[in-house]
Amino acid sequence: MNLQQLHYFQKITECQQYTLAAQELHVTQAALSYAISNLEKELNVKLFDRKGKQTLLAECGKAYLACVRDALQALDRGDGQPGIWRLLPRPSSSCLTWNP
């Protein structure tokens, strides 16, 4: 996972649409979809439920969003150190847990 994927994920949650998020991020919808698809594969979880044009957070996506917000806010404040912010799969539920 990379920082760009985290920003993309957060923007999709704000917009609730891939098309609108892609426009606001100034990327193609295909590039955005590809990045999120790779993130979901890497994490081995489904982050979004897609219903028509609307994109809603899946249960694991809700847990992941809290982690992403905390990590991005820490980086914005400048108090993150390399390697300290990690998002790890929770083996028992396939969802994510925050490990500062």
N, C-alpha and C positions, 0 to 999 in steps of 0.2 A: 504494500500500500504506500501511497505517496501523498504529499500535502495537497496536490492538485485534486486527487480523488476525494479527499476530505472536504475541500471547498465545493466541489461539484455536488457531493452528497448533501451538504448543508443547503446549497442553493435550490436543489430539487425539493427539499422539504419545505422551503419557504414558498416556492412558486406552485408546488403541487402539480407541475406539468413539466415534462422534458422539453417541450418546444419553447415555452416561455423562459425556462432556466437557461437553455442554450442561447437564446437571444440575449439575455442579460449577461451571460458569461462571455459572449462574443465567440462562441464555438459552434460547430455544426451539431445538430441533434445526434448524428451518427457517432461523432467523437465522444459526446457526453454519454450516450448509451453504451458505447464500447468501454469507457472508463468505469462506469458503474457495474457493468457486467463482469469485468475483470475483478473489481473489488468484491463483488458477491462470491465469485469463484474462489478468490483467495481466502475469504473469511468462511466460506462454506455455509453461508446463510442467505436467506432471501430478505432483502432490506425493504423492498417496496411491494405493494399490491397495486396492480394497474387495473383501473376500471374505466374503460374508454380513454378519454384524454386525461382524466384525473389520475394522479399518482399519490397513493396514500402510504404511510409508513406501515410496514408489517410489524409484528411484535418485536422481532429482533432489531428492526430498524429503529424502533422507539428507544430501546436500550442503547443502541449504537449512537444515536443522535446526542444523547446526554454526554457520552464519552467524547464525541467529536467536538461538541461545544466547549467542554472543559479544556480539551487539548488546544483548540484554536485560540481560546481566550488567554490561556497561559502563554502561548507563543506570542500573542499580541502584546501582552504585558512584559514580555521578555524574561519571564521567570522559569521558562522551560530549559532543561539541559538536554543535550543529545543523549538519547537512549532512556531518558527517565519517563517519557510518556509512551506507554504501550497499550495497545488495544488487543486483548487476547481472547480467543474463543473459550467459552466455558464448556468443557467436554460433556458435562451431564445434560445440557439442554441445547447445545448448538447455538446458543445466543452468546452475547458478549458481556464481559465484565470489565470494569475499569481498574487498572493496577498502577497507581501512581508510584 
